[in-house]
């Protein structure tokens, strides 16, 4: 008896292809979603005339704002990698009491509205708080200072970095690490020579995504550090004070940065297995 003959009468076959109308419906729903995502971006790109791009590239205030955004996002990503990659490895390789709680706490900023995150950071890092006051006595202030921008970016982007790095470490076969340890390598050497090279692309992709998330942050930063202005805050400020035409050139330049980061992430991600 063949496997097909063993199926009950009228039971659907697992390999049966979807009906043509079902495929058409699925394709139509997917196309609507893709159009919703791509449509606004295409509408913005259509406005990217040479004159508007030239205007954006000559805007010294905008260029300074983008430079500030890039530098602070880089600082936030480096801090997040320094603190988050070891934690991601621990979460991927060690089973300990409270691990799920730690994972939930790290991912908590994802579900917090960003203005709420900004208010929480303001209360935590302001001069009147114990933590903020201690930093202020050391000469490091956050509210309306560059470190505040880094803090806001770090808060919203670190879940992406930790989660992505954790999954990259989990994809590494633990047997390879055990073999290296049987050859006499200490855990730190195994991590540096075996684990990190194998998980490196995934960790780097997570870091780039975290960097991009930092660049795009607005809600937490606008409350914690309105000035100096990062690119997202500058775009909002121009939109509210000067109107839509004034905000479009800055938006185009920031969109170009985002598309470049997206292309880099796609190149870093491993090829799909078919």
N, C-alpha and C positions, 0 to 999 in steps of 0.2 A: 504494500500500500504506500503510495506516495504521500508526502506531507500535504499536498493539496487535497488528496482524497480523504485525509484524516480530519479535515475541517468539517464542522457541522454544516448541515445544509443551510444556505442563506447567510453564513458568517462571512464578513468582509475579509478579503485577502490583504495581508500586510504590505504586499508589493503592488497592490492595485493603484494605478495612477489616479490623481484627482480628476474629477469630471471637468470637461472644458469650461463650463460656466463657473465652476468653483475656482479654477485657475484664473479666470478673467476677473472674478470678484476680488480675489486676493491681490492680483496685480493692480487693480484699480484703487483699492484701499492703500496699498503701499505707495502708489504714485501720488495720491493726495497728500500723504504725509511728507514725501520728498519735496513736493511742490511747496508745501507750507514752510519747509526749512530753507529751500533754495530760493524761493521767490523773493523774499525781502532782501536777501544778499545780492541777488542779481539786480534788483531795483536800485540798490545803493551803488553797485559797480557800474551801472549804466551812466550814473552821474560822474563817473571818473574820467572827465575830460582832461586833456593835457593842461588846460588852464587851471582847473581846480587842483590837480596834483602839483603843478608848479607853485600855486599859491600856498599849498600845505608845506612844501619843501622850503619855501622862503620864510615861513612863519617861525621866527626864532623862539617865541614863547611856546609854541607847540613842540618844536624840536627839543627844547629844554625839558618840557614835560615828559616827552617820550623817553628821553635819556634817563630822567629820574625814575620813570616806571620800570625801564629795563634794569637799571642798577639795583633798585630795591627788590624787584622780583627775583633777581639773581641772588641777592643776599638772603632773602627768605628761603629760597630753594636750597642754598648751601647749608643754612642752619637746619632746615627740615631734614636734609639728607644726613647731616652729622648726628642728629638726635633720632631720626626716624628709621634709618636703615638697620642699625643694630636691633631696634625694637621689632622691626619687621622680620628679621632673621629669627629672633627669639620666639615670636608668635608662630612662625612657620615650622620651627624645628623642636620646640619644647612644649610639652603638655604639663601645665601647672594649674593649681587651684586659682580660680579667678581670671583665667585667660580670656574667657568670653566677656567678662566685665571690662577688661582692659581693651579688647577689640571694640566693644561698644562705646567706650569713652573716647577712643581715638577717632571713631567715625561720627561722634556726636555733632561736630560742627556742620556736617552735611545737612542736618535737618533743622538747624537753628536759622531763623531769618537773619539776614546779614545786618540789617540795622540793629537788631537785638544783640548780635555779636559785637557790634561797635560800641553799644552802650555798656555791655558787660566788660569789654576791654577798657573802656573809659573809667569805669568804677574800679577796675583792678589795677590799672597802670597810671591813673591820675596822681597828681602830687599829694592829694589828701588821703590816699590809701597807704597802707603799710608798705606794700611792695613798690608802688610808684614813688613814695617818699624816700624809700631806701635807695632806689636807683637815682633819684634826683640829687641826693646828697653825694652820690658818686659822680655827678655831672652828666647823667644820662636821663634825658626827658623824652617822653613819648607823645604827649598831647601837643598837636600842632608842631611836631618835629619829625624828621625823617625816620627815626626809630619807630615811631607810631605807625608809619606806613608799612614798615617791615613786619611789625607785630600783627597788623590787620591781615596782610597777605599770608603770613605764616599760619594764622589761625584757620583760614578757610581752605588753604591748599594742602596742609599736612595730611589730612585723611586720604587724599588721592595718592600721595607719595607712599605712605605706609601701606595702604591696601595693595597698590600695584607692586611694590617691592616684595611684600609678603607672598603674593601669588607667584612672582618670579622665583623666589626661593623654594616654594613648594613644588615647582615644576622640575627642580633639580633632583635627580635620583639619589636618595640618601645612601645607597650602596656605594656610590663613588666616594663619598666622604668617608665611609667606614673603611674602604680599601686603603685610602690615603692614611688614615689613622693607624691601621695595622702595619703600615710601612714605617711608623715611628714619627710621623709629623704631628706636632701639637695642634690643638683645635684652631688657634689663630692662623697658623700656616695653612691648614686645610681650607679655612675660609678664604684666605687671600689667593691661594693657588688653584683651588678647585671650585668652590661654591660661587664666589664672586665672578670669576670669568664666565661660568656657565649661565649665571643669572644676570650678567651685566647688561645685556640689551634690554631685558625687561625692567631692570632697575632704572636704567637711563631713560627709557620711555616714560616710566612713572614720574621721574624727575622733570622731564620736559613738560608733561601734562600739568604737573604741579606749578611749574613756572608760568605756563600759559594761564592757569587759573589765577595766579597772582596778578598777572598783567591785567586781567579782565575784572578784577575786584573793584567794587564801587561802594556798596552799602556800609561795610565796616569802616572803610577808610574815610568816607565823607563825614562820619561822626567823630572819629578819633583824630584825624588830621586833615582838615579841609585845605589848609595851606601848610607847606608847599603842595601844589596841585599835581597829582599824577594825571595821566592822559584821560582816564575815564571821568575823573572829577572835572577836568578842564572842558571836556565835551559837554557834560551836563551844565556847567556854568555858562558856556557860550549859548547853549540851546535855550536856557531860561532867560538870559539877559539880551541876547542879540537875535534869537530866532533860529529856525531850521537852516537857512542858507549858511550861517556862520559855523554851524556844527558839522556840516557835511564834509568839508575838506579834512578836518581832524579825524572824523570817523573813517574816512577812506584810508588814511595812513595807518590807523590802528588796525583796521581790517586786514591790510596787507601784512602787517606783523603777525596777526593771528593765522592767516592762511599759510604763511611760511612755517610757523610752528606746527600746524596741522600736517603739512607735507613731511616735516622732519619726523614726527611721531609715526606716520605711516611707514616711513622707510625703516625705522628702528624696530617696528613690530615684526615678529617672526612670520614667515609665510604660512598660510593655511595649509593644513594637510587635507588631501582629498582622498 
